[in-house]
Amino acid sequence: MTLVRVNIDEYWEDIKEGLNTIQKETHEAETPEDVYVACINNEAILWIDKDIKPKDGFLITQVLKRNFSNERYLLLWIAWYREQSGADKFQASIEDLARLLGCQSIEFWTSKKEIRDHGINHGYDKITYKCVKEI
């Protein structure tokens, strides 16, 4: 596996730009600082690839449980790769990681069709659309 679990304090300056870019593109409520706190509190894990500079690619995951079945799943919370093909390189590592963490499945959410299509091309099923109306 090429992914390595690391301490966010050691790589914070390297990954902040990617986190800011993702927030601007997705308009998610979490700030980069929220992500930092989640990692510090062991609610999320920062992974880097030994062969890629952290500013060019990193992954942040969470191990979560389904409400009723208690099934563990790996949430790909944040994935940042400068190259569009970056995620292709790490799919096998992500699957190994999920098994290592005792997860039965892997999940990600996105508002971008090209990311959804990437998932479908790697065997993920499209499950739902998320709709929100602010009032």
Residue, then its C-alpha position, 0 to 999 in steps of 0.5 A: m500500500t502506498l498510502v501512509r497515515v500521518n500526523i496532520d500537524e506535520y503536513w498542515e501547511d502542505i495541505k491547506e491550499g488543497l482544502n481551501t480549493i475543495q471548499k470553494e468548489t463544493h461549498e461544503a460547510e466544513t472549513p479547513e480548520d474543522v478538518y484539522v480539528a477532526c484529525i487532531n481529535n482522531e475523528a478523521i485520518l490524513w493519508i499521504d502517498k510516499d511518492i507524491k508531495p502532500k501539496d499535490g495529493f492527500l486523502i482524509t478518511q473517516v471510519l463510520k458506522r451505519n445507524f441500524s446495522n452497525e456496519r463499518y464503512l470507510l468514508l472518503w471524506i476529502a481527496w485532493y490530487r492535482e492531477q485528474s488521474g491521481a485517484d486512479k493510482f490509489q484505488a487499490s490502496i483505498e480498498d486495502l485500507a478499508r479492509l485493514l480498518g475492518c470496513q465492509s464498504i467504501e463511500f464518498w459523496t460528491s456534487k461533481k459528475e466527473i468524480r461520480d463517473h470516476g467512482i462508477n468506473h471503479g466499481y462504485d454504485k450510484i446510490t442517491y442524489k442529495c438535494v438541499k433547499e435552504i430556508 
